[in-house]
Amino acid sequence: MSAHDRHGPLVRHEQVHIADDSPWKKLPMAFGAIGVGGLLVAFALKGSDPAKFWSSYLTAVMWGLAITLGGLWFVIVQHAARAGWSIVVRRIAENLMLALPVVAALMLPLVFLGTHDLFHWSHPEAVEHDPILKAKAPYLNEGQFHIRAFVYVGLWTAFAWAYWRWSTAQDTARDAAPFSHKMRRWAPVAIISFALSLTFGAFDWLMSLDPHWFSTIFGIYFFAGCVSAVAATIALTVILLHRSGYLRGVVTAEHFHDLGKMMFSFTVFWGYIGFSQFFLIWYASIPEETYWYSYRGHGDWLTLSLVLVFSRFVLPFLGIMSRKIKRNPRTLAFWCVWILVAEFLDMYWLVQPALAHTRGVEHIRPDLFDVTTLVGVGGLLLAVFTWGLTNRALVPLKDPRLEESLNHENF
């Protein structure tokens, strides 16, 4: 029998359930309308420049995937590690994970309708006269590309839905232990499936934009951004909920400290992976590898490259290092927003130069496609996320280790 069975509930109802008259209850519908509207406008304008539309669309979807895939990773790794500190913030990650099937499904229109506009390897005449593309054709072909996309979306949807359903069902179960055992038992399988699908998804949808270039650690590069982005999103969400009167006394400075440490550590990890990738390619000086960096080193793309280094690594490294900053909601919220914006810049830097290079453009000209696709994807992500927040408890109420999480302290 758990501690909250013996002594009553560990948290009060009003701390972890959003009231029916709260403005939070209106957010799912509002965000849903904004998201649908943004995508409708974007698709309506698509005919003016299909390639630029799909490039902006891919940037926005990969940014949304970074956050929601990060949510799935956070949930399964906490179960695998039997972590106690994270239980009071795990439901936030579970609701981000709940949005993953929607965001992942948004990739399918691009896979089936935008392939020829973005991916050079999808043109048979290009493959015929290119020995490198011929060698890669058994993997980079439209049939395999479509099948793999369904596999990725299917795996992510299955694990996201299963873990969210098991966790929320545990809240009302008479015996919570079987749900905890089930989630922990499936965690290693989920982690292996996640690692492989995320890596090959990054290869397919980002790296193959320039099919002559390759990097064996590119999937890890994308993964590092996923983790820092989800830690920032969780912390920012809790800070906003605190301001509305929820989760006070449940999520404390101790939990903010740990989320801040995760943001900091994966900022460093992102910098390490990014530098390792660049340094090895620069040192080897193989033309088909170096030119990927070469056209990101001219014109406005060089400026963006330098901005990315400072915004994604140097400034967050210095800014989040302090213990006081990680434990202060105001300063932590600033860096949460910063990291989420920097993650979008990273996706922009990965996607947009490939199209600009084929057109011989060295100038960055953000346009309506960049705005409408981001609003559309972000709106749908937030609609599902806030629906989860407002329709279930904000913490796993009957997790056997909830009391441990409530009493968590850093040393």
N, C-alpha and C positions, 0 to 999 in steps of 0.2 A: 504494500500500500504506500502511495507516495505521500510526501509531506503535505501537499495541499488537500489530500483526502482526509488526513488526520486533523489538520488545524484550520481548515477552511481555505478559501481561494488565496493564492499568493498575490494576485493582482486584482484590483477592483474593476468592475464591469466598465465604468466610465473611463478608465485609463486606457483600455485596449479595444473598445468598440466605438466607432464613429457614430455620433448621434444622428438621428433621422433629419433633424433640422440644421445640420452642419452644412456650410458651403461646400465641404468636400464631397457631399452626396451629389452635387450638381456637376462635378468635374467630368465624370465619364462621358456624359452626353455632350457636354461642351467640347471636350477634346476630340470625341468621335466626329462631331460635325466639322470641326476645324481640319481634322485629318482627311476626311473624305473630300471636303472642299478643296484643300490644297492639291490632292492628287488629281481631282477632276480638272482643275485649272491647268495643271502641268500636262496631263494627257491631251487636253484640248489644244494646247500650244505646241504639242510635239511635232506636228508637221512642218513647222518652220525650220527646224534643225534636229532631225531624229537622233543623230549621233551625240550631239551636245545634251539633248534631253536624257538619253540613256546613261551618259557619263555622270550627269548630276544625280540621276536616280540611283545609280550604283553607289555613289558616294554616300547618299543619305541612308540607303538600306544597310550598307556595311557599318555605318556609325550606329544605327539601331541594333544591328546584330552584335556589335561589340558590347553594348550594354546588356542586352538580354542573354547572350551566351555567357557573359560574366555572371549573371544571376544564376544560371544553371550550374556553372562551375562552383560558385560559392556554396550552393546548397549541397551538392554531392560531395565536395571535399570536406565539408564540416561533418557530414555523416561518416565518411570514411575515417576521419581522424578522431571521431567521437569528441569533438570540441564542445566544451561547455560554455565558454564565454559568449559565443555567437548566437545562442538560442533566442535571445530577446530581439535580435535584429534579423534572424533568419527568415521570418515571414515576409519582411520587406523584399529580400532576395527572391523568395518564392513567387511573389507577385510580379516581380520583374521577369522571372522565368516564365510565368504564365503568358506574358506577351510574346514570348519567343516564337510560338507557332505562327502567330499573325505576321510578325516581322519577317520570319523565314519564308513564309508563303509569298510575301511581296517580291521575293527574288525570282519566283517562277515566271512572271511576265517578261522579265529581262532575258531569262534563259531561253525562252521560246520565241520571243519577238524581237529582242534587241541584239542577239548574238552577232549577226552580220555587221551591225553598225559599230560594234566595239572590238570584236575579237578577230584579228587578222588571220589567225589560223583556220577560221571557219570558211574561208574562201578557197574552193578547190583549185582555182587557177594559181593562187599564191603558193599553195602547198606543192603543186606540180613542179614549180621552178625554184624551189627552196630546199636544199638537202637537209637543213636543220629541221624544218617543219615536217619533211617526209619522215625523218627519224622519230619525231614525236607524235606522228599521226595515230599510232595505235592507242595513245592516251588522249591526245587532243583531237577529238572528232566529235561532231554534234551528237551522234547517238549516245556515246559514252558520257558526254557532257550532260545530256538530259537525264540519263539514268542516275548519275551520281548526284545531281541536284535533288531528285526525289528521295534518294537514300539519305542525304543530309537532313532535308526537311522532315522526313519521316522519323529518323532517329531522335532529332531534337524535340519534335512534337511528342513522341511517345514518352521520353524521359521527363520532359517538363510537365506534361499532364499527369503522369503517374505520381511523381513526387508531390505535386501540388494537391492532388486528390487524397493521397495517403496522409499528408500532413494536416489538411483541414478536416478530414474524417476523424483523425485522432482527437480533435478538440471535443467531440461529442461521444467518443467511444467509452464504453464501460471499463474496458481494459486497454490502456494505451500502449502497453509494452509490445504487443505483436507488431504494431505499426512502426515503432522505433527499430525493432529487429529487422523488419522487412526493408526499410529504407537504408539501414546500415549494410544489410546483406547485398543489396543491389548496387551499392555505391562503387565498388571496384569495377564492375562491368560498365557502369555509366561513365566512369572516368576514362577507361580505355576507349570506349566508343566516342566519347567527347573529344579526346585528344586526336584520334585519327580523323574524325569527320571535320573538326575545326581546321586541322592542318591542310587536308586536301581541299576543303572549301576555300581556304585562303589561296591555295595554289590555283584553283580553277577560276575564281572570280576576281582575283587581284593580280596575281603573278602572271597569269597567261594573257593579260592585256598586252604584254610585251613578250611574245612567245619565244623569242631568242634568248631572253634573260632567265636565269634561274638562281635560286638560293635555297639551300637545304634547311636553313633556319628561319625562313620567311614565316612559317606557321607560328613559330614561337614569338616572333616579333608581333604578329597580330594578337596572339594570346596575351602578351604582356599588357597591351592596351586595353583588352577586355577586362582584366582584373582591376587595374587602376580605375577604369571608368565605373565599374560596378561598385567598388568601395566608395567612390565619390558620390554616386547616386544614392546608395543606402544612407550614408551619413547626411546628405542634404535633405533627403526625405524625412529622416528622424528629426532634424532641426526644424523643419517646417511643421511637422506634427507637434513638436514641443510647443511651438508658438500658438498652436490651436488648442493646447491643453491636454494633448494625448501623449502617452508613453512617459510622462514625467514620473520620476522615481522608478521607472522600469529600465529605460536606457539612460545610463549615467555617463559622466565624464570618463569613466573607465572604459566603456565601450567605444566612445568617440576616440579615445586614445588608441585603441586597437585598430579601428578603422583607419585612423590617420597613419598608423604604422604600416598598414597594408598599402595605402596610397603611396607612401614614401618608398617602401621597399620595391614596389613594382614600377615606380618611376625610375629608380636606379636600375632595375632589371631591364626595363625598356631601353635605357641609355646604353647598357652593357651589350645587349643583343644588337641594337642598331649600329653601334660602333664596331662590334665584331664583324658584322656583315659587311660594312663599308671597308674596314681595314683589310680584311682578307681579299676582297675583290680588288682594291687598289694595289695591294702588294703583288698579287698574281698578274695583274695588268693584262687580262685576256679580253680582247676587244668586245666579244659578244656579252661579256659581263659588265665591263666598265661603262659602256655607252648608256646603260640605264641610269647611271649617276651623272653621266656627261650632260644629257639634255635637261637634267634637273639642276645643273650648275651654270646655266646661262639665263640672262634676262631676269624677268620677274620670278622665275622658278628658283634662281639662286637666292633671291631675297626670301622667298617662302621657305626654302631649305634652312636658312639661317634662323628665321623666325621660329621654325619648328624645333630646332635644337635648343633654343633658349626657352621657348614656351613649354616644351614637352619634358625637358630635363633640367637645364641649369637653374631656372627660376623656381620651379617646384622643389627641386633638391634643396635649395637654400631656404625656401619659404616654409616647408613642412617639417624641417629637421627638428625644430624646437618642440620640446614636450608641452610647453605652455600653449603653443599654437594648436597643437592637436587636441588639447583638452578644452579649448575655448570655442564654443559653437559659432561665434561670429567670425573669427579668423579661419576656422575650419571650413565654414560655408563658402567663404571667398575662394579658397583653394579647390573646393569641390567643383564650383562653377568653372574655375580656370581649367581644371583637368578635363572636364567634359567638352569645353570649347577646343582645347588643344587636341583632344581625340578626334574631333571633327576635322580640324586642320590636317591631322595625320592622314585621315582617310582621303581628304581632298588631294594631299600631296602624293598619295599612292595611286590615285585613279586619274585625275585630270591631266597630268603631263603627258600621258601616253597618247591621248587624242590630240593634244596641242602639238606634240612632236610630229605626228603624221601630217598635220596641216602646216607645219613650219612656223608655228606661233610661239613667241617667247614672252608674250604679255598675258597677264592674268586679268580677265574681264568677267567678274561675277555677274550673272544675269538672273532673269526671272526663274529659269529652271532650277538654279541652285536654291532659291528661296522656297518655291512652291513644293519641290520634292522633299526638302527638309521639313517643312511645315506638315506635309502630308504624312510622312513616315513618323515623325515625332508625335503628331497628334494621335495617330492610331496606337502607337506604343503607350502613350500616357493614358489613353482611354481605357485600355485593358488593364493597365497597371493600377489606375485609381479605382476601377471597378473592383478589383481584388481587395484593395485596401478598405473600401467602404462596405463590402459585403461579407467579410470574415473578420475574425479577431486579428489584431495587429501583432500578436505573438502566438506561438504554439501553446495553448493553454494547458494541455496535459502532457507536455513533454516531461519525461521522468527527471530530467536534469534542469528544469526551469529554475528551481531555487538556487542551484549552483550559479546559473547565469546572472540572476538578480543580485547575488552577493559577490560577483566577480570583482577582483581588485588587481591592479598592476603593481609590480614591485620594481 
